[in-house]
């Protein structure tokens, strides 16, 4: 048996004002989700750039070969099993990102991400950025896999 005595009485809302209120809330939630996703993507690009920089520096300084990237990928996957982006292929992409972004030192602070925009892998609803990857504006050849 439902007993509504313990619940405060709710004023009925006019359908028009409720619908408008709900639409505004949904819009704000979607905008916040998008901003959060973009911030995460920006931080990941900076991280990937730094990883690529460090790999390239070690390869040059210590004459690392391709096998080191495979080992690094294995060790990083073991340390961060829930995180993507550390396959040998992606680590090579990180090094390519470091080599392709102008302004080297500025990227460590995130300035290099100003020319990167999220591009959805598959068409989705507006505001849904899951599965997005980053490409340079006007260039679909440089993709970072999530």
Buried (B, 14 or more C-beta within 10 A) or exposed (E): EEEEEEEEEEEEEEEEEEEEEEEEEEEEEBEEBBEEBBEEBBEBBBEBBBBBBBBBEEBEEEEBEEEBBEEBBEEBBEEEEEEEBBBBEBBBBBBBBBEBBEEEEEBEEEEBBEBBBBEEEEEEEEBBBEEBBBBBEEEEEBBBEB
